[in-house]
Amino acid sequence: MNLGTPDSPSVKDVRKYLKEFLNDPRVIDLPWLKRKLLVNLIIVPLRAPKSAKEYEKLWKQGNGASPLLTYGLSIEKKLKELIGDKAGVHFGMRYQNPSMEKVLAEMRLENYERIVLFPLYPHYASASTGSTIEKALDIMSKWWAIPEIEIIGQFYNDPGFISSIVSNTKDFDLDNYDHILFSYHGLPERQLDKVYVNGKECADHDCESGVSDGNELCYKATCYETTKLIAEKLKLDPSKYSTAFQSRLGKDPWIQPFSDVVIEELAKSGKKKLLVFSPAFVADCLETTIEIGEQFLELFKEHGGDQLDLVPSLNDNDDWVNYLANKIKSY
């Protein structure tokens, strides 16, 4: 399962997608009325036309389709070939199509004895993993006969996942870059604090150093851990790379440092060549192809940089698909 995508880059379809996505209480965790007014009267009306233009660029680069959907369906096909008759493989989106309602209805007709849910988010976040699992379980809870259900959790530190990302750098000469940035999707700080149920908050843990006792489900900590593991595999000097977070929304405090601010500072400090990883996104999408590949590139050049390259997401690469197949088989 993955997050979702509009059916087309039209304003109508983008508006429909944003309404479903942003009205999810796990995504915008505000009181019901405040969320409804904010999303439906302010964010969606203002954002849909602007986002539609960006999605149109994405569709053109994706040969007339959403890369997130294209790669998801490709992975489904490849996994069917790798897994064979041992299990059925189905791909669904948390928001829009192929909808989880439709896909799980098809799975119900197969009368499976056991269902394994695999959200394709390396790092746990309530707004992604939590919402997707909740939706699937809610649908299946209404079935008369509920099969055995297993859930594959976050895999931010799995050797196979890390190796897949490392092998994706084979076309890049890392020594040719002045700096390497690991850019992750951002979250409001209040959502990080909700992970801790012992009276502490994210700030009470050393999450910038990665995962340690007590912060295993903290999105920020697991992102830093992924950066650390990739950097170790690539033998990067600690002074040559950094971690940041993108795609913030609204005025509430979000995880820092912000990717756009870091990129501007790197350019102003004299860095000319920048390589960017986006490990939180397993398939290229608006946040990678457009936000990093175009907007961040323009920002970097505007402040003195020359070259910003984006390491592609895992998409439907064979190493990644083989990792997924082995992971599924282990369940």
N, C-alpha and C positions, 0 to 999 in steps of 0.2 A: 504494500500500500504506500502511496505517496500523497503529497498534500493536495494538489489540484491545479487546475488551469482553466481559464475561460474557454468556451467552445470555439470562439473566434475572437479576433481583435476588435470587433465592432463595439461601440460604446454600450449598446444594449447588453451584449454578452459579458463585457467586463463589469458593468454595473451589477449584473446578476451574480457573478462570481464574488465580487467584493462584498455584496450584501450577505451572502451565505458565510463567507469567510470571517468577516469582521463582526458579525452578530454572534459568533461563537463566544460564549462566556469564558472559555479557556484562552481565547486569543486576546480579547479586550475584557479583562477581569474587573469590570466596574458594575455597580448596581444596575439592575435590569433597565429601569427607565432612563438613567443617565446614558447607558450604553446605546439604547435604541435611538435616543435623540441625537447623540454624538455621531453615530454611524450613519443613520438614515437621513438626517437633515443637514449634516455638515460634511463628514468625510467622503461618503460615496458620491454625492452630487458634485463635489469639487474635484475629487480624485479620478473618477471614472473617465472623463474626457481626456485628461492628461495621460492616464495609464494606458488608455486605448492606443494612443500614438506610440507609446513605447512597445506595447505588445505587437503593433503592426510591424515595427522594426524586427522584433524577435521572430515573427512568423516568416518574414522575408528571408531571414538567415536560416530558418528551419525548413526551407523549401515549401512554404505555404502551410505549415502545421506547427503546433506547439512542440518544442524539443522534449519537454517533460513527458508529454504523452507518447511521442514517437519512441523515445528510448524505453519508456515503461513497457510498451507493447512489444518492443524488440526483446527486452529482457524476459518477458513472459514466454515468448516463442523459444528463445534459447534455453531457458530452464526446462521447458517441456521436453526438449530434445535430450538434455543432460540427465534429467530425472527419470524419463521414460514412463513406464507403466506403474512405477512405485507410488506415484501420487499425482493428483491433478494440480495444475498451477493456474491461478487466476490473479489478474491485476486490477486493482481498483483505486479510486481517488477519494480522499476524505471530502473534498468539495467538488461539485460538478461531476464530469463524466470521464471514464465509466464510473458511475456512482456505486457506492458501497451497497446501497439497497438493491440495485440491479444485480451486481456481481454475487452478493451473498444469497439472493433469491435463486440464482442459477446453481450455486453451490449446494443449496438446500435440496434441490432436485436430484443431486448426485448421491444423496443419502450417505455422506461421508461419515465414517466412524470417528475420525479425529480431524480437527482443523488447527493448523498452525498459522497464527497471525504474525506477519513480518512487516512492521512499519520501517520504511527505508530512511530512517533518520539516525545518523550515527550517535548523536548526543540527545539525551532525554530532555524534553521540555514539555510542560503541560500543554502549551499551545500547539504542539505538533504531535509527539508521541502520545501524550495523555489524551488529547482530543480524539485521535484516530482510534485508539484502543477502546475508549468509552463508547464511541459511535458503533463500532463493530459489536461490542458486547451488548449494547442496547438493542440492536437489531436482532441478534441471535437469542436474546432473553425472551423474545416473544414467540419463538418456535416452540411447537409442542414437544418435539424430541430434540434435546440439546446434546450435541456430541461432545466428546472430550475436546477441550480447548487448551492450546498452549500458546504462549506469547514469547516471541524473540525480542529481547530488550535492546538497549543501546549497545553499540559495538565500536565505540570511539577508539578503543585500545586493542582491538583484535589484530593480531599479526597479519592476517590475510587482508584486512581492510587497509592497514598502514602500507603493506607491500604493494597493494594495488595503486595507491596514490603515488608511491615512490617510483613505480615502473612507468607511471604516466609522465614522468619528467625526462624520459629518455631523449626527447627531441630538443631539450634545453641545456645549454652549457651554463651551469649555475655560477661558474667562476666569472662569467661575462657580465654579471649583474652587481650593481653597487649595494643593493639591499633586496631582501625577500620579505614579503608581507603575507601573513596568514590572516585572511579576512573572513569572519564568521557572521552569520545573521545575528542581529541584536535582539535583546529582550529588555523589557522594563525591569529595573532593579527590584521592584516589589515582587515580581514573579520569582526571582531568585530566592528572596527571603522566605517565601512560602514553602520552599523545599524543606526548610529546617523546622522541626517540630519540637525542639528541645529548648526553646526560648532564645536561641542564638539567631544571628543573621549571616548573610553571605560575608559581610565585612569582618565578621569574627573569625573567619577562616582564611588561610593563606592560599586562596584559589588561583592567584597568579602563578603559583609554583606547580599547579596541577592538582591531581587527585591525591588526597590523603584521608586519614580516618575521619569520617563524618560528612564529607562533601561529595560522595560518590554519585549522587543524583543532581548535583549542582551543574547546570549547563555551562556556566562560566569556567568552573574547574575542569570539566571534561574537555572543553575546547582547548584550554591551555595544555592539557595532557596530550591531546592529539598533536598539537604543534610541537611539543617536546619530543614525542616519539618519531615524528617525521623528520625533525631536525637531526635527531640522533642517527637515523638511518642514512640521511644524506650527508652526515658529518659536517654540519653547518657550524660556523663560529657563532656563539651567542650574540656577539655584537653585530652580526650581519642579518639578523632576522627579528621580526616582532609580530605581535598578535594584536588584532583590532576587530571592531564590530561595526557592521553597516546596517542600513535600512531602518533607522529609527523613525518613530511616528509620534507626533504630539509633543507636549512640553514636559511630561513627567520624566524623571531621571531614568536614563537607559544605561546599559553596560558601556563603560569606557575602557580604553580609548576608542574614539570614533575613527573608522577607516578613512573617511574623507579628510579629517583633520590631520591624521598621521601622514597621509599621502602629500598633503600640502606642505607639511613641515619637512618631510624628506626632500621634496623638490627645492624648497628654500634653503636647505642645508647644503645643497650642491650635488645631491644624488641625481644621476642622469639616467640610469637604467634600473628599472624596478620590475621584479617578477612577483606575481600575486597568485597565491593558492586560495581556494575556497572549499575547504574540506567538509563543511557542514552540508553542502549541496552535492548529492550523488549524481545529479543530472543537471545539465546546463539549463538555465532559466532566465527570467528577467533580471534577477539579482546578480547573476554572473555575466552573461553575455552583454547585457545593456548597461547595468549599473557599474560593473567593474570594467568591462571591455571597452565601453564607450565613454561614460560619464567620468569615471576615475582617470581614464587616459587623458581626457580633455583637461581635467583639473591639474593633473601632474604636469602637463606641458605648459599650462597657463602660468605656473609658478616656477618654471625653469627646467623641468625635466625633459628628457628627449624621448625615452622609450619605456612603455609599460606593457608587459606581456602577461597574459592570463593563462595559467595552466588549466587545460580543459577539465571539466568534471569527469567522473568515471564513466558516465553515460552507459553504453552497452559494451564496454571493453571486455575482452575475454577473461583477463585476470579477475576482474570484478565479478563477472557472471559465474566464474568457477568458484570464487569465494562464496557467493550467495548459495550456489548449489550444495557445496560442502556444509555450509552452515545449516541449511534446511535439512539435509540428510542426517545431521547430528541430532536432530529432534525426532 
